[in-house]
């Protein structure tokens, strides 16, 4: 990494104008940076305020952005990798070999580095594991001459086609190298772009990749992330290897050779996988029962509480399950990362509160028709709001905390969530009832 970039200082007015341009038109700035030597681009970016440099840098094509990053001062480079959207930083780092990538990650904050490592480590048997992330895309706004200069700059052999992205990094099409060589240099690149017939998501399972190949016999398959950004390509040798492995998968599962439980796994294997979690679930059930036991005298005094107890626990459990499902899906599809936890938890808490108020009014109406006790109505409405608010919080927070501490959220989230919703639901309802016991007695509940 170079720390000795030299650039003639700009006058204050010119510097302010440059910064305004980078902030307002980062995509246009990125195109200009891509058209110049990376040393010059790095010098210009290094001369900017960090927030302005970030917008321009993360709009660059991944291979150019990495070239620029390696020539920036270390503090600026660390700032860009840390503050950029995680998927953007991952796309840049993926251009490097594993040792170089790890050297960069070790320079970053521990939590940021862990998050980026998790994103870089695609699950087994998915398109992200099969792809080559070192792609060199063209831009839709280029001319043929610009594209040829970019091709000469990368000097990569064996290319038959190059993929094209728009200003947001989304896959827009591809151009044949032969078409590029025969076209007039002044011709807009858009005139010779071909539509991409098929692409896959980076988290699509290998089975879907093979199925796609069977339907569309192609030699290079583009891979996009959840935002539609081009993140890599699966080349012919990987496609062929995937087909061979897929043909043997059915035989492997039939004999239960997979490390994970399958339909044909042995009973002892299934018991070994399931029993520990059943035992843990039993312990959490006893915990919820213990909470009910604390209010045994209150339940004995007001039998209506025992009738309504499952209503509160059931509604909070459903609300928590909804929040958990949405958060888990976001984590699996990489729509969110650990850095988004305040926004996700805040959203689910607000959703739980609003839903809790709406459900509380409906519940209160039903309880009044049944019991004619306004005090009981107030107790269950307040308990419903509290329990559904906490359920929304827990549904979002539990999987993110498990991921933060290196555990698999899919394995333990539901058990922990059930415990939280049951305990909070029982405690809020029975606790409020115990608090207002004299008023409940007067109302004849």
CORSULVEN-V568315 format. One record per pair of residues at least 12 apart in sequence whose ideal C-beta (glycine too) atoms are under 7 Angstrom apart, sorted by the first residue. I is the first residue (numbers start at 1). GAP is how many residues later the second one is. If there is no record, write none. Layout:
I/GAP
I/GAP
This chain:
1/69
1/73
1/76
2/69
3/70
3/71
5/37
5/38
5/41
5/66
6/37
7/36
7/37
7/40
19/29
19/30
19/33
22/26
22/30
22/33
22/34
23/29
23/32
26/29
26/30
26/33
27/32
27/140
29/27
30/26
30/29
30/30
31/108
31/110
33/23
33/27
34/26
34/27
34/30
35/111
38/26
38/29
38/30
38/33
39/32
41/27
42/26
42/29
42/30
45/12
45/23
45/27
46/26
46/27
46/30
50/26
50/29
53/23
53/27
54/26
54/29
54/30
57/23
58/26
58/27
58/30
61/76
62/29
62/30
62/33
63/32
63/73
65/27
66/26
66/29
66/30
69/23
78/29
78/30
81/23
81/27
82/26
82/27
82/30
86/29
86/30
86/33
86/251
86/253
87/32
87/138
87/140
87/247
89/27
90/26
90/29
90/30
91/140
93/23
93/27
94/26
94/39
95/38
95/39
105/12
115/222
115/223
115/224
119/215
119/218
122/80
125/80
125/81
126/77
126/78
126/79
126/80
127/73
127/74
127/75
127/77
127/82
127/96
127/107
128/74
128/75
128/95
130/76
130/79
130/104
130/108
130/112
131/71
131/92
131/101
131/102
131/103
132/100
132/101
132/103
133/98
133/99
135/28
135/95
135/97
135/98
136/18
136/20
136/26
137/25
137/26
137/27
137/28
137/93
138/12
138/24
138/26
138/37
138/51
139/26
140/24
140/26
140/32
140/49
140/50
142/47
143/42
143/43
143/44
143/45
143/46
144/36
144/39
144/40
144/41
144/43
144/45
145/40
145/41
147/33
147/42
148/32
148/37
159/18
160/16
160/17
161/13
161/14
161/15
161/16
161/59
162/12
162/13
162/15
163/59
163/67
164/25
164/29
165/65
169/60
169/61
170/58
170/59
171/25
171/28
171/51
171/53
171/57
171/59
172/21
173/20
173/21
173/22
173/23
174/20
174/22
175/14
175/17
175/18
175/19
179/13
196/26
197/19
198/14
198/18
199/22
199/23
199/24
199/25
200/12
200/21
200/23
201/23
202/21
202/22
202/23
202/29
203/130
203/131
206/36
206/40
207/39
209/25
209/33
210/32
210/33
210/36
213/26
213/30
219/17
220/13
220/15
220/16
221/12
221/13
221/18
225/109
226/107
226/108
226/109
256/13
261/12
277/138
280/135
281/134
284/131
284/134
284/135
287/132
287/136
288/131
288/134
288/135
288/138
291/132
291/135
291/136
292/134
292/138
295/135
295/139
298/132
298/135
298/136
298/139
301/136
302/131
302/138
302/143
304/67
304/72
304/141
305/125
305/128
308/59
308/72
309/117
309/120
311/52
312/68
312/71
312/72
312/75
312/113
312/117
313/108
313/109
313/112
313/113
315/44
315/69
315/73
316/71
316/72
316/75
316/105
316/108
316/109
317/101
317/104
319/33
319/36
319/69
319/72
319/73
320/71
320/74
320/75
320/97
320/101
321/74
322/73
323/25
323/29
323/68
323/69
323/72
323/73
324/71
324/74
324/75
324/89
324/90
324/93
327/17
327/68
327/69
327/72
327/73
328/71
328/81
328/82
328/85
331/68
331/72
331/78
338/62
338/65
338/66
341/59
344/52
345/48
345/51
345/52
348/44
348/45
348/47
348/48
349/40
349/43
349/44
351/41
352/36
352/37
352/39
352/40
352/41
353/32
353/36
355/33
356/28
356/29
356/32
356/33
357/28
359/25
359/29
360/21
360/24
360/25
363/17
363/18
363/21
364/13
364/16
364/17
367/13
371/74
373/70
373/71
373/72
374/69
375/61
375/64
375/65
375/68
375/70
376/64
376/67
376/69
379/53
379/54
379/57
380/49
382/50
383/45
383/46
383/49
386/42
387/34
387/37
387/38
387/41
390/34
391/30
394/23
394/26
394/27
395/22
398/15
398/18
398/19
399/14
